[in-house]
Amino acid sequence: MTLDAVLRKTLRMAVRMNSNLATDDHLPPPDRRIPVNMSLPEELVHQLDEVAGPRNRSAFAEEALRRAIKREKWRLSIERTAGSLRTEDYPHWRTSEDVVRWVEEMRAEETDPGDDRL
C-alpha cells in the first residue's frame, strides 16, 4: 500500500470517528459505529464474501454477532438458573405427558369472571 493510500485511509477513519462523537454529556449515540479490525482465517473470509459479498461484510458480521450474543446470553441465563426448581416441588412437570395433563386441567378449571355489574 502506498503512503498516499495509507494517509487517505487514516484520514477517513479519523473523520469517521470524530463525526460520530456525541456532543451531549460526551455520551455516544446508541447507533454509533466504531471501526474494528479483526483477523480471520482466509478461508472464512472467502466464505463470507461468497454469501455476503465483499461490500456487505460488516452488515453480515453485525447480524451474525447479534444472533451469537443473544444465544450466548440465553445459554448463560439457563446455566445460572439451572437447578432453581426442584423436581419434587413440581411433579406435574416431570414428564411431557404430565405437563399436557396439567395444562388441560388448568384450562378446564372454572374461573370467576368477576362482578357482572361493572
PDB file as gemmi writes it, atoms N, CA and C in Angstrom:
CRYST1    1.000    1.000    1.000  90.00  90.00  90.00 P 1                      
ATOM      1  N   MET A   1       0.854  -1.168   0.000  1.00  0.00           N  
ATOM      2  CA  MET A   1       0.000   0.000   0.000  1.00  0.00           C  
ATOM      3  C   MET A   1       0.900   1.232   0.000  1.00  0.00           C  
ATOM      4  N   THR A   2       0.559   2.176  -0.840  1.00  0.00           N  
ATOM      5  CA  THR A   2       1.384   3.381  -0.948  1.00  0.00           C  
ATOM      6  C   THR A   2       1.145   4.284   0.250  1.00  0.00           C  
ATOM      7  N   LEU A   3       2.045   5.230   0.428  1.00  0.00           N  
ATOM      8  CA  LEU A   3       1.927   6.177   1.534  1.00  0.00           C  
ATOM      9  C   LEU A   3       0.651   7.010   1.391  1.00  0.00           C  
ATOM     10  N   ASP A   4       0.321   7.414   0.168  1.00  0.00           N  
ATOM     11  CA  ASP A   4      -0.906   8.186  -0.060  1.00  0.00           C  
ATOM     12  C   ASP A   4      -2.146   7.383   0.349  1.00  0.00           C  
ATOM     13  N   ALA A   5      -2.171   6.115   0.009  1.00  0.00           N  
ATOM     14  CA  ALA A   5      -3.316   5.273   0.353  1.00  0.00           C  
ATOM     15  C   ALA A   5      -3.441   5.123   1.863  1.00  0.00           C  
ATOM     16  N   VAL A   6      -2.310   4.947   2.540  1.00  0.00           N  
ATOM     17  CA  VAL A   6      -2.326   4.834   3.998  1.00  0.00           C  
ATOM     18  C   VAL A   6      -2.826   6.125   4.628  1.00  0.00           C  
ATOM     19  N   LEU A   7      -2.351   7.250   4.139  1.00  0.00           N  
ATOM     20  CA  LEU A   7      -2.786   8.545   4.678  1.00  0.00           C  
ATOM     21  C   LEU A   7      -4.273   8.773   4.438  1.00  0.00           C  
ATOM     22  N   ARG A   8      -4.770   8.437   3.226  1.00  0.00           N  
ATOM     23  CA  ARG A   8      -6.196   8.597   2.927  1.00  0.00           C  
ATOM     24  C   ARG A   8      -7.041   7.732   3.855  1.00  0.00           C  
ATOM     25  N   LYS A   9      -6.617   6.494   4.043  1.00  0.00           N  
ATOM     26  CA  LYS A   9      -7.357   5.575   4.893  1.00  0.00           C  
ATOM     27  C   LYS A   9      -7.361   6.072   6.343  1.00  0.00           C  
ATOM     28  N   THR A  10      -6.222   6.542   6.832  1.00  0.00           N  
ATOM     29  CA  THR A  10      -6.122   7.061   8.196  1.00  0.00           C  
ATOM     30  C   THR A  10      -6.989   8.296   8.371  1.00  0.00           C  
ATOM     31  N   LEU A  11      -6.969   9.178   7.394  1.00  0.00           N  
ATOM     32  CA  LEU A  11      -7.772  10.392   7.451  1.00  0.00           C  
ATOM     33  C   LEU A  11      -9.260  10.052   7.442  1.00  0.00           C  
ATOM     34  N   ARG A  12      -9.662   9.110   6.574  1.00  0.00           N  
ATOM     35  CA  ARG A  12     -11.070   8.693   6.531  1.00  0.00           C  
ATOM     36  C   ARG A  12     -11.517   8.158   7.884  1.00  0.00           C  
ATOM     37  N   MET A  13     -10.664   7.333   8.508  1.00  0.00           N  
ATOM     38  CA  MET A  13     -11.014   6.753   9.802  1.00  0.00           C  
ATOM     39  C   MET A  13     -11.111   7.852  10.865  1.00  0.00           C  
ATOM     40  N   ALA A  14     -10.201   8.807  10.851  1.00  0.00           N  
ATOM     41  CA  ALA A  14     -10.224   9.895  11.830  1.00  0.00           C  
ATOM     42  C   ALA A  14     -11.466  10.753  11.654  1.00  0.00           C  
ATOM     43  N   VAL A  15     -11.835  11.040  10.428  1.00  0.00           N  
ATOM     44  CA  VAL A  15     -13.036  11.835  10.167  1.00  0.00           C  
ATOM     45  C   VAL A  15     -14.269  11.071  10.615  1.00  0.00           C  
ATOM     46  N   ARG A  16     -14.319   9.777  10.300  1.00  0.00           N  
ATOM     47  CA  ARG A  16     -15.451   8.954  10.700  1.00  0.00           C  
ATOM     48  C   ARG A  16     -15.589   8.918  12.217  1.00  0.00           C  
ATOM     49  N   MET A  17     -14.488   8.751  12.926  1.00  0.00           N  
ATOM     50  CA  MET A  17     -14.521   8.684  14.389  1.00  0.00           C  
ATOM     51  C   MET A  17     -14.956  10.028  14.972  1.00  0.00           C  
ATOM     52  N   ASN A  18     -14.411  11.142  14.468  1.00  0.00           N  
ATOM     53  CA  ASN A  18     -14.752  12.454  15.010  1.00  0.00           C  
ATOM     54  C   ASN A  18     -16.186  12.848  14.691  1.00  0.00           C  
ATOM     55  N   SER A  19     -16.700  12.457  13.540  1.00  0.00           N  
ATOM     56  CA  SER A  19     -18.070  12.829  13.183  1.00  0.00           C  
ATOM     57  C   SER A  19     -19.093  12.030  13.991  1.00  0.00           C  
ATOM     58  N   ASN A  20     -18.670  10.926  14.567  1.00  0.00           N  
ATOM     59  CA  ASN A  20     -19.583  10.097  15.365  1.00  0.00           C  
ATOM     60  C   ASN A  20     -19.625  10.488  16.831  1.00  0.00           C  
ATOM     61  N   LEU A  21     -18.793  11.413  17.267  1.00  0.00           N  
ATOM     62  CA  LEU A  21     -18.764  11.775  18.677  1.00  0.00           C  
ATOM     63  C   LEU A  21     -20.025  12.535  19.047  1.00  0.00           C  
ATOM     64  N   ALA A  22     -20.580  12.217  20.197  1.00  0.00           N  
ATOM     65  CA  ALA A  22     -21.785  12.901  20.676  1.00  0.00           C  
ATOM     66  C   ALA A  22     -21.386  14.202  21.347  1.00  0.00           C  
ATOM     67  N   THR A  23     -22.272  15.175  21.313  1.00  0.00           N  
ATOM     68  CA  THR A  23     -21.984  16.455  21.937  1.00  0.00           C  
ATOM     69  C   THR A  23     -22.598  16.554  23.326  1.00  0.00           C  
ATOM     70  N   ASP A  24     -23.714  15.891  23.588  1.00  0.00           N  
ATOM     71  CA  ASP A  24     -24.397  15.984  24.873  1.00  0.00           C  
ATOM     72  C   ASP A  24     -23.767  15.063  25.895  1.00  0.00           C  
ATOM     73  N   ASP A  25     -23.223  15.638  26.941  1.00  0.00           N  
ATOM     74  CA  ASP A  25     -22.662  14.884  28.064  1.00  0.00           C  
ATOM     75  C   ASP A  25     -21.583  13.890  27.643  1.00  0.00           C  
ATOM     76  N   HIS A  26     -21.024  14.057  26.488  1.00  0.00           N  
ATOM     77  CA  HIS A  26     -19.943  13.195  25.997  1.00  0.00           C  
ATOM     78  C   HIS A  26     -20.342  11.726  25.938  1.00  0.00           C  
ATOM     79  N   LEU A  27     -21.635  11.452  25.753  1.00  0.00           N  
ATOM     80  CA  LEU A  27     -22.110  10.080  25.612  1.00  0.00           C  
ATOM     81  C   LEU A  27     -22.312   9.768  24.139  1.00  0.00           C  
ATOM     82  N   PRO A  28     -21.873   8.594  23.703  1.00  0.00           N  
ATOM     83  CA  PRO A  28     -22.066   8.248  22.289  1.00  0.00           C  
ATOM     84  C   PRO A  28     -23.535   7.937  22.019  1.00  0.00           C  
ATOM     85  N   PRO A  29     -24.011   8.274  20.824  1.00  0.00           N  
ATOM     86  CA  PRO A  29     -25.374   7.885  20.474  1.00  0.00           C  
ATOM     87  C   PRO A  29     -25.457   6.366  20.395  1.00  0.00           C  
ATOM     88  N   PRO A  30     -26.647   5.794  20.573  1.00  0.00           N  
ATOM     89  CA  PRO A  30     -26.752   4.337  20.604  1.00  0.00           C  
ATOM     90  C   PRO A  30     -26.352   3.641  19.302  1.00  0.00           C  
ATOM     91  N   ASP A  31     -26.427   4.325  18.171  1.00  0.00           N  
ATOM     92  CA  ASP A  31     -26.096   3.685  16.895  1.00  0.00           C  
ATOM     93  C   ASP A  31     -24.714   4.080  16.387  1.00  0.00           C  
ATOM     94  N   ARG A  32     -23.883   4.576  17.255  1.00  0.00           N  
ATOM     95  CA  ARG A  32     -22.538   4.992  16.864  1.00  0.00           C  
ATOM     96  C   ARG A  32     -21.757   3.801  16.318  1.00  0.00           C  
ATOM     97  N   ARG A  33     -21.114   3.989  15.214  1.00  0.00           N  
ATOM     98  CA  ARG A  33     -20.309   2.940  14.577  1.00  0.00           C  
ATOM     99  C   ARG A  33     -18.841   3.150  14.920  1.00  0.00           C  
ATOM    100  N   ILE A  34     -18.175   2.085  15.307  1.00  0.00           N  
ATOM    101  CA  ILE A  34     -16.762   2.142  15.640  1.00  0.00           C  
ATOM    102  C   ILE A  34     -16.024   1.178  14.721  1.00  0.00           C  
ATOM    103  N   PRO A  35     -15.066   1.659  13.968  1.00  0.00           N  
ATOM    104  CA  PRO A  35     -14.298   0.749  13.103  1.00  0.00           C  
ATOM    105  C   PRO A  35     -13.522  -0.257  13.964  1.00  0.00           C  
ATOM    106  N   VAL A  36     -13.580  -1.517  13.571  1.00  0.00           N  
ATOM    107  CA  VAL A  36     -12.906  -2.582  14.306  1.00  0.00           C  
ATOM    108  C   VAL A  36     -12.109  -3.405  13.309  1.00  0.00           C  
ATOM    109  N   ASN A  37     -10.883  -3.657  13.652  1.00  0.00           N  
ATOM    110  CA  ASN A  37     -10.057  -4.532  12.814  1.00  0.00           C  
ATOM    111  C   ASN A  37     -10.107  -5.930  13.409  1.00  0.00           C  
ATOM    112  N   MET A  38     -10.338  -6.915  12.560  1.00  0.00           N  
ATOM    113  CA  MET A  38     -10.387  -8.301  13.004  1.00  0.00           C  
ATOM    114  C   MET A  38      -9.509  -9.133  12.078  1.00  0.00           C  
ATOM    115  N   SER A  39      -8.891 -10.138  12.660  1.00  0.00           N  
ATOM    116  CA  SER A  39      -8.126 -11.087  11.859  1.00  0.00           C  
ATOM    117  C   SER A  39      -8.925 -12.376  11.791  1.00  0.00           C  
ATOM    118  N   LEU A  40      -9.222 -12.808  10.579  1.00  0.00           N  
ATOM    119  CA  LEU A  40      -9.988 -14.027  10.361  1.00  0.00           C  
ATOM    120  C   LEU A  40      -9.219 -14.941   9.425  1.00  0.00           C  
ATOM    121  N   PRO A  41      -9.447 -16.234   9.528  1.00  0.00           N  
ATOM    122  CA  PRO A  41      -8.797 -17.152   8.593  1.00  0.00           C  
ATOM    123  C   PRO A  41      -9.208 -16.820   7.150  1.00  0.00           C  
ATOM    124  N   GLU A  42      -8.275 -16.938   6.257  1.00  0.00           N  
ATOM    125  CA  GLU A  42      -8.511 -16.585   4.856  1.00  0.00           C  
ATOM    126  C   GLU A  42      -9.716 -17.321   4.272  1.00  0.00           C  
ATOM    127  N   GLU A  43      -9.832 -18.610   4.561  1.00  0.00           N  
ATOM    128  CA  GLU A  43     -10.942 -19.399   4.031  1.00  0.00           C  
ATOM    129  C   GLU A  43     -12.289 -18.878   4.530  1.00  0.00           C  
ATOM    130  N   LEU A  44     -12.329 -18.422   5.788  1.00  0.00           N  
ATOM    131  CA  LEU A  44     -13.566 -17.884   6.348  1.00  0.00           C  
ATOM    132  C   LEU A  44     -13.954 -16.581   5.638  1.00  0.00           C  
ATOM    133  N   VAL A  45     -12.977 -15.762   5.324  1.00  0.00           N  
ATOM    134  CA  VAL A  45     -13.243 -14.514   4.599  1.00  0.00           C  
ATOM    135  C   VAL A  45     -13.770 -14.826   3.199  1.00  0.00           C  
ATOM    136  N   HIS A  46     -13.214 -15.840   2.548  1.00  0.00           N  
ATOM    137  CA  HIS A  46     -13.711 -16.233   1.224  1.00  0.00           C  
ATOM    138  C   HIS A  46     -15.157 -16.704   1.310  1.00  0.00           C  
ATOM    139  N   GLN A  47     -15.465 -17.489   2.336  1.00  0.00           N  
ATOM    140  CA  GLN A  47     -16.838 -17.953   2.519  1.00  0.00           C  
ATOM    141  C   GLN A  47     -17.774 -16.785   2.821  1.00  0.00           C  
ATOM    142  N   LEU A  48     -17.301 -15.843   3.627  1.00  0.00           N  
ATOM    143  CA  LEU A  48     -18.091 -14.648   3.938  1.00  0.00           C  
ATOM    144  C   LEU A  48     -18.397 -13.866   2.666  1.00  0.00           C  
ATOM    145  N   ASP A  49     -17.410 -13.684   1.832  1.00  0.00           N  
ATOM    146  CA  ASP A  49     -17.612 -12.961   0.580  1.00  0.00           C  
ATOM    147  C   ASP A  49     -18.581 -13.697  -0.351  1.00  0.00           C  
ATOM    148  N   GLU A  50     -18.559 -15.022  -0.319  1.00  0.00           N  
ATOM    149  CA  GLU A  50     -19.472 -15.798  -1.159  1.00  0.00           C  
ATOM    150  C   GLU A  50     -20.929 -15.562  -0.768  1.00  0.00           C  
ATOM    151  N   VAL A  51     -21.206 -15.488   0.530  1.00  0.00           N  
ATOM    152  CA  VAL A  51     -22.596 -15.348   0.964  1.00  0.00           C  
ATOM    153  C   VAL A  51     -23.029 -13.902   1.149  1.00  0.00           C  
ATOM    154  N   ALA A  52     -22.113 -13.025   1.529  1.00  0.00           N  
ATOM    155  CA  ALA A  52     -22.493 -11.636   1.806  1.00  0.00           C  
ATOM    156  C   ALA A  52     -21.983 -10.656   0.761  1.00  0.00           C  
ATOM    157  N   GLY A  53     -20.937 -11.024   0.071  1.00  0.00           N  
ATOM    158  CA  GLY A  53     -20.301 -10.093  -0.865  1.00  0.00           C  
ATOM    159  C   GLY A  53     -19.285  -9.247  -0.122  1.00  0.00           C  
ATOM    160  N   PRO A  54     -18.207  -8.854  -0.782  1.00  0.00           N  
ATOM    161  CA  PRO A  54     -17.138  -8.116  -0.106  1.00  0.00           C  
ATOM    162  C   PRO A  54     -17.575  -6.742   0.412  1.00  0.00           C  
ATOM    163  N   ARG A  55     -18.637  -6.163  -0.148  1.00  0.00           N  
ATOM    164  CA  ARG A  55     -19.097  -4.848   0.304  1.00  0.00           C  
ATOM    165  C   ARG A  55     -20.130  -4.948   1.431  1.00  0.00           C  
ATOM    166  N   ASN A  56     -20.509  -6.164   1.818  1.00  0.00           N  
ATOM    167  CA  ASN A  56     -21.510  -6.349   2.877  1.00  0.00           C  
ATOM    168  C   ASN A  56     -20.968  -7.126   4.069  1.00  0.00           C  
ATOM    169  N   ARG A  57     -19.663  -7.194   4.188  1.00  0.00           N  
ATOM    170  CA  ARG A  57     -19.067  -7.955   5.291  1.00  0.00           C  
ATOM    171  C   ARG A  57     -19.533  -7.440   6.650  1.00  0.00           C  
ATOM    172  N   SER A  58     -19.496  -6.131   6.849  1.00  0.00           N  
ATOM    173  CA  SER A  58     -19.833  -5.566   8.158  1.00  0.00           C  
ATOM    174  C   SER A  58     -21.277  -5.857   8.539  1.00  0.00           C  
ATOM    175  N   ALA A  59     -22.200  -5.670   7.617  1.00  0.00           N  
ATOM    176  CA  ALA A  59     -23.618  -5.904   7.908  1.00  0.00           C  
ATOM    177  C   ALA A  59     -23.852  -7.373   8.242  1.00  0.00           C  
ATOM    178  N   PHE A  60     -23.225  -8.253   7.464  1.00  0.00           N  
ATOM    179  CA  PHE A  60     -23.387  -9.686   7.713  1.00  0.00           C  
ATOM    180  C   PHE A  60     -22.791 -10.067   9.070  1.00  0.00           C  
ATOM    181  N   ALA A  61     -21.596  -9.561   9.340  1.00  0.00           N  
ATOM    182  CA  ALA A  61     -20.938  -9.867  10.615  1.00  0.00           C  
ATOM    183  C   ALA A  61     -21.736  -9.296  11.784  1.00  0.00           C  
ATOM    184  N   GLU A  62     -22.297  -8.098  11.630  1.00  0.00           N  
ATOM    185  CA  GLU A  62     -23.103  -7.493  12.691  1.00  0.00           C  
ATOM    186  C   GLU A  62     -24.309  -8.380  13.029  1.00  0.00           C  
ATOM    187  N   GLU A  63     -25.010  -8.821  12.004  1.00  0.00           N  
ATOM    188  CA  GLU A  63     -26.185  -9.676  12.226  1.00  0.00           C  
ATOM    189  C   GLU A  63     -25.781 -10.997  12.890  1.00  0.00           C  
ATOM    190  N   ALA A  64     -24.697 -11.592  12.415  1.00  0.00           N  
ATOM    191  CA  ALA A  64     -24.239 -12.862  12.988  1.00  0.00           C  
ATOM    192  C   ALA A  64     -23.799 -12.684  14.437  1.00  0.00           C  
ATOM    193  N   LEU A  65     -23.109 -11.589  14.740  1.00  0.00           N  
ATOM    194  CA  LEU A  65     -22.679 -11.327  16.112  1.00  0.00           C  
ATOM    195  C   LEU A  65     -23.871 -11.081  17.029  1.00  0.00           C  
ATOM    196  N   ARG A  66     -24.860 -10.336  16.547  1.00  0.00           N  
ATOM    197  CA  ARG A  66     -26.051 -10.095  17.378  1.00  0.00           C  
ATOM    198  C   ARG A  66     -26.739 -11.420  17.725  1.00  0.00           C  
ATOM    199  N   ARG A  67     -26.880 -12.306  16.733  1.00  0.00           N  
ATOM    200  CA  ARG A  67     -27.505 -13.613  16.994  1.00  0.00           C  
ATOM    201  C   ARG A  67     -26.668 -14.434  17.967  1.00  0.00           C  
ATOM    202  N   ALA A  68     -25.349 -14.443  17.773  1.00  0.00           N  
ATOM    203  CA  ALA A  68     -24.469 -15.234  18.640  1.00  0.00           C  
ATOM    204  C   ALA A  68     -24.484 -14.690  20.071  1.00  0.00           C  
ATOM    205  N   ILE A  69     -24.483 -13.384  20.227  1.00  0.00           N  
ATOM    206  CA  ILE A  69     -24.512 -12.784  21.563  1.00  0.00           C  
ATOM    207  C   ILE A  69     -25.840 -13.081  22.249  1.00  0.00           C  
ATOM    208  N   LYS A  70     -26.950 -12.985  21.515  1.00  0.00           N  
ATOM    209  CA  LYS A  70     -28.261 -13.308  22.085  1.00  0.00           C  
ATOM    210  C   LYS A  70     -28.298 -14.757  22.541  1.00  0.00           C  
ATOM    211  N   ARG A  71     -27.791 -15.658  21.707  1.00  0.00           N  
ATOM    212  CA  ARG A  71     -27.763 -17.084  22.041  1.00  0.00           C  
ATOM    213  C   ARG A  71     -26.877 -17.336  23.267  1.00  0.00           C  
ATOM    214  N   GLU A  72     -25.739 -16.665  23.340  1.00  0.00           N  
ATOM    215  CA  GLU A  72     -24.824 -16.851  24.471  1.00  0.00           C  
ATOM    216  C   GLU A  72     -25.438 -16.310  25.761  1.00  0.00           C  
ATOM    217  N   LYS A  73     -26.115 -15.155  25.693  1.00  0.00           N  
ATOM    218  CA  LYS A  73     -26.788 -14.623  26.878  1.00  0.00           C  
ATOM    219  C   LYS A  73     -27.874 -15.586  27.345  1.00  0.00           C  
ATOM    220  N   TRP A  74     -28.606 -16.158  26.412  1.00  0.00           N  
ATOM    221  CA  TRP A  74     -29.644 -17.131  26.744  1.00  0.00           C  
ATOM    222  C   TRP A  74     -29.028 -18.350  27.423  1.00  0.00           C  
ATOM    223  N   ARG A  75     -27.929 -18.850  26.866  1.00  0.00           N  
ATOM    224  CA  ARG A  75     -27.246 -20.011  27.443  1.00  0.00           C  
ATOM    225  C   ARG A  75     -26.768 -19.705  28.860  1.00  0.00           C  
ATOM    226  N   LEU A  76     -26.181 -18.546  29.071  1.00  0.00           N  
ATOM    227  CA  LEU A  76     -25.689 -18.170  30.394  1.00  0.00           C  
ATOM    228  C   LEU A  76     -26.827 -18.039  31.402  1.00  0.00           C  
ATOM    229  N   SER A  77     -27.963 -17.485  30.976  1.00  0.00           N  
ATOM    230  CA  SER A  77     -29.087 -17.354  31.904  1.00  0.00           C  
ATOM    231  C   SER A  77     -29.640 -18.732  32.276  1.00  0.00           C  
ATOM    232  N   ILE A  78     -29.679 -19.628  31.328  1.00  0.00           N  
ATOM    233  CA  ILE A  78     -30.122 -21.002  31.626  1.00  0.00           C  
ATOM    234  C   ILE A  78     -29.142 -21.664  32.587  1.00  0.00           C  
ATOM    235  N   GLU A  79     -27.862 -21.464  32.337  1.00  0.00           N  
ATOM    236  CA  GLU A  79     -26.836 -22.051  33.189  1.00  0.00           C  
ATOM    237  C   GLU A  79     -26.933 -21.503  34.617  1.00  0.00           C  
ATOM    238  N   ARG A  80     -27.161 -20.204  34.755  1.00  0.00           N  
ATOM    239  CA  ARG A  80     -27.247 -19.586  36.088  1.00  0.00           C  
ATOM    240  C   ARG A  80     -28.480 -20.037  36.864  1.00  0.00           C  
ATOM    241  N   THR A  81     -29.572 -20.319  36.158  1.00  0.00           N  
ATOM    242  CA  THR A  81     -30.815 -20.677  36.844  1.00  0.00           C  
ATOM    243  C   THR A  81     -31.047 -22.182  36.912  1.00  0.00           C  
ATOM    244  N   ALA A  82     -30.171 -22.952  36.333  1.00  0.00           N  
ATOM    245  CA  ALA A  82     -30.335 -24.410  36.351  1.00  0.00           C  
ATOM    246  C   ALA A  82     -30.386 -24.910  37.785  1.00  0.00           C  
ATOM    247  N   GLY A  83     -31.361 -25.749  38.066  1.00  0.00           N  
ATOM    248  CA  GLY A  83     -31.490 -26.323  39.391  1.00  0.00           C  
ATOM    249  C   GLY A  83     -32.279 -25.471  40.369  1.00  0.00           C  
ATOM    250  N   SER A  84     -32.781 -24.326  39.936  1.00  0.00           N  
ATOM    251  CA  SER A  84     -33.524 -23.458  40.850  1.00  0.00           C  
ATOM    252  C   SER A  84     -34.917 -24.008  41.151  1.00  0.00           C  
ATOM    253  N   LEU A  85     -35.433 -24.879  40.294  1.00  0.00           N  
ATOM    254  CA  LEU A  85     -36.719 -25.535  40.540  1.00  0.00           C  
ATOM    255  C   LEU A  85     -36.448 -26.993  40.898  1.00  0.00           C  
ATOM    256  N   ARG A  86     -36.975 -27.405  42.029  1.00  0.00           N  
ATOM    257  CA  ARG A  86     -36.783 -28.791  42.451  1.00  0.00           C  
ATOM    258  C   ARG A  86     -37.896 -29.651  41.873  1.00  0.00           C  
ATOM    259  N   THR A  87     -37.542 -30.812  41.365  1.00  0.00           N  
ATOM    260  CA  THR A  87     -38.494 -31.727  40.735  1.00  0.00           C  
ATOM    261  C   THR A  87     -39.627 -32.096  41.679  1.00  0.00           C  
ATOM    262  N   GLU A  88     -39.301 -32.323  42.936  1.00  0.00           N  
ATOM    263  CA  GLU A  88     -40.336 -32.737  43.882  1.00  0.00           C  
ATOM    264  C   GLU A  88     -41.369 -31.633  44.155  1.00  0.00           C  
ATOM    265  N   ASP A  89     -41.012 -30.383  43.900  1.00  0.00           N  
ATOM    266  CA  ASP A  89     -41.954 -29.280  44.089  1.00  0.00           C  
ATOM    267  C   ASP A  89     -42.907 -29.115  42.899  1.00  0.00           C  
ATOM    268  N   TYR A  90     -42.568 -29.704  41.772  1.00  0.00           N  
ATOM    269  CA  TYR A  90     -43.365 -29.555  40.555  1.00  0.00           C  
ATOM    270  C   TYR A  90     -43.578 -30.920  39.891  1.00  0.00           C  
ATOM    271  N   PRO A  91     -44.307 -31.816  40.540  1.00  0.00           N  
ATOM    272  CA  PRO A  91     -44.486 -33.153  39.969  1.00  0.00           C  
ATOM    273  C   PRO A  91     -45.265 -33.127  38.656  1.00  0.00           C  
ATOM    274  N   HIS A  92     -46.064 -32.099  38.448  1.00  0.00           N  
ATOM    275  CA  HIS A  92     -46.843 -32.002  37.216  1.00  0.00           C  
ATOM    276  C   HIS A  92     -45.973 -31.629  36.006  1.00  0.00           C  
ATOM    277  N   TRP A  93     -44.691 -31.345  36.218  1.00  0.00           N  
ATOM    278  CA  TRP A  93     -43.777 -31.038  35.113  1.00  0.00           C  
ATOM    279  C   TRP A  93     -42.765 -32.163  34.896  1.00  0.00           C  
ATOM    280  N   ARG A  94     -42.948 -33.293  35.539  1.00  0.00           N  
ATOM    281  CA  ARG A  94     -41.959 -34.365  35.499  1.00  0.00           C  
ATOM    282  C   ARG A  94     -41.768 -34.929  34.088  1.00  0.00           C  
ATOM    283  N   THR A  95     -42.879 -35.185  33.366  1.00  0.00           N  
ATOM    284  CA  THR A  95     -42.783 -35.728  32.003  1.00  0.00           C  
ATOM    285  C   THR A  95     -43.619 -34.860  31.071  1.00  0.00           C  
ATOM    286  N   SER A  96     -43.457 -35.043  29.786  1.00  0.00           N  
ATOM    287  CA  SER A  96     -44.253 -34.303  28.804  1.00  0.00           C  
ATOM    288  C   SER A  96     -45.737 -34.597  28.980  1.00  0.00           C  
ATOM    289  N   GLU A  97     -46.041 -35.851  29.249  1.00  0.00           N  
ATOM    290  CA  GLU A  97     -47.441 -36.234  29.438  1.00  0.00           C  
ATOM    291  C   GLU A  97     -48.030 -35.544  30.673  1.00  0.00           C  
ATOM    292  N   ASP A  98     -47.234 -35.447  31.748  1.00  0.00           N  
ATOM    293  CA  ASP A  98     -47.689 -34.760  32.958  1.00  0.00           C  
ATOM    294  C   ASP A  98     -47.956 -33.286  32.680  1.00  0.00           C  
ATOM    295  N   VAL A  99     -47.115 -32.677  31.896  1.00  0.00           N  
ATOM    296  CA  VAL A  99     -47.296 -31.261  31.560  1.00  0.00           C  
ATOM    297  C   VAL A  99     -48.578 -31.079  30.755  1.00  0.00           C  
ATOM    298  N   VAL A 100     -48.792 -31.924  29.766  1.00  0.00           N  
ATOM    299  CA  VAL A 100     -50.007 -31.831  28.943  1.00  0.00           C  
ATOM    300  C   VAL A 100     -51.238 -31.987  29.819  1.00  0.00           C  
ATOM    301  N   ARG A 101     -51.218 -32.970  30.696  1.00  0.00           N  
ATOM    302  CA  ARG A 101     -52.350 -33.207  31.603  1.00  0.00           C  
ATOM    303  C   ARG A 101     -52.587 -31.981  32.490  1.00  0.00           C  
ATOM    304  N   TRP A 102     -51.518 -31.417  33.032  1.00  0.00           N  
ATOM    305  CA  TRP A 102     -51.613 -30.244  33.900  1.00  0.00           C  
ATOM    306  C   TRP A 102     -52.208 -29.049  33.145  1.00  0.00           C  
ATOM    307  N   VAL A 103     -51.734 -28.812  31.925  1.00  0.00           N  
ATOM    308  CA  VAL A 103     -52.250 -27.701  31.112  1.00  0.00           C  
ATOM    309  C   VAL A 103     -53.731 -27.910  30.829  1.00  0.00           C  
ATOM    310  N   GLU A 104     -54.109 -29.116  30.461  1.00  0.00           N  
ATOM    311  CA  GLU A 104     -55.527 -29.405  30.185  1.00  0.00           C  
ATOM    312  C   GLU A 104     -56.381 -29.168  31.426  1.00  0.00           C  
ATOM    313  N   GLU A 105     -55.869 -29.578  32.584  1.00  0.00           N  
ATOM    314  CA  GLU A 105     -56.606 -29.361  33.834  1.00  0.00           C  
ATOM    315  C   GLU A 105     -56.741 -27.869  34.133  1.00  0.00           C  
ATOM    316  N   MET A 106     -55.680 -27.127  33.914  1.00  0.00           N  
ATOM    317  CA  MET A 106     -55.716 -25.677  34.178  1.00  0.00           C  
ATOM    318  C   MET A 106     -56.699 -24.980  33.234  1.00  0.00           C  
ATOM    319  N   ARG A 107     -56.733 -25.408  31.983  1.00  0.00           N  
ATOM    320  CA  ARG A 107     -57.647 -24.801  31.015  1.00  0.00           C  
ATOM    321  C   ARG A 107     -59.099 -25.153  31.307  1.00  0.00           C  
ATOM    322  N   ALA A 108     -59.332 -26.333  31.863  1.00  0.00           N  
ATOM    323  CA  ALA A 108     -60.686 -26.781  32.157  1.00  0.00           C  
ATOM    324  C   ALA A 108     -61.228 -26.166  33.446  1.00  0.00           C  
ATOM    325  N   GLU A 109     -60.352 -25.629  34.236  1.00  0.00           N  
ATOM    326  CA  GLU A 109     -60.745 -25.064  35.530  1.00  0.00           C  
ATOM    327  C   GLU A 109     -61.650 -23.854  35.345  1.00  0.00           C  
ATOM    328  N   GLU A 110     -62.720 -23.800  36.101  1.00  0.00           N  
ATOM    329  CA  GLU A 110     -63.640 -22.659  36.013  1.00  0.00           C  
ATOM    330  C   GLU A 110     -63.014 -21.494  36.764  1.00  0.00           C  
ATOM    331  N   THR A 111     -63.164 -20.339  36.190  1.00  0.00           N  
ATOM    332  CA  THR A 111     -62.624 -19.143  36.839  1.00  0.00           C  
ATOM    333  C   THR A 111     -63.749 -18.163  37.077  1.00  0.00           C  
ATOM    334  N   ASP A 112     -63.581 -17.321  38.074  1.00  0.00           N  
ATOM    335  CA  ASP A 112     -64.568 -16.306  38.415  1.00  0.00           C  
ATOM    336  C   ASP A 112     -64.391 -15.137  37.457  1.00  0.00           C  
ATOM    337  N   PRO A 113     -65.372 -14.841  36.623  1.00  0.00           N  
ATOM    338  CA  PRO A 113     -65.245 -13.736  35.663  1.00  0.00           C  
ATOM    339  C   PRO A 113     -65.297 -12.372  36.333  1.00  0.00           C  
ATOM    340  N   GLY A 114     -65.555 -12.325  37.622  1.00  0.00           N  
ATOM    341  CA  GLY A 114     -65.619 -11.044  38.308  1.00  0.00           C  
ATOM    342  C   GLY A 114     -67.051 -10.572  38.433  1.00  0.00           C  
ATOM    343  N   ASP A 115     -67.193  -9.361  38.858  1.00  0.00           N  
ATOM    344  CA  ASP A 115     -68.527  -8.777  39.072  1.00  0.00           C  
ATOM    345  C   ASP A 115     -69.132  -8.387  37.739  1.00  0.00           C  
ATOM    346  N   ASP A 116     -70.305  -8.932  37.437  1.00  0.00           N  
ATOM    347  CA  ASP A 116     -71.004  -8.634  36.179  1.00  0.00           C  
ATOM    348  C   ASP A 116     -71.539  -7.209  36.126  1.00  0.00           C  
ATOM    349  N   ARG A 117     -71.598  -6.544  37.253  1.00  0.00           N  
ATOM    350  CA  ARG A 117     -72.188  -5.203  37.304  1.00  0.00           C  
ATOM    351  C   ARG A 117     -71.254  -4.130  36.766  1.00  0.00           C  
ATOM    352  N   LEU A 118     -69.995  -4.454  36.533  1.00  0.00           N  
ATOM    353  CA  LEU A 118     -69.055  -3.422  36.090  1.00  0.00           C  
ATOM    354  C   LEU A 118     -69.252  -3.046  34.666  1.00  0.00           C  
TER     355      LEU A 118                                                      
END                                                                             
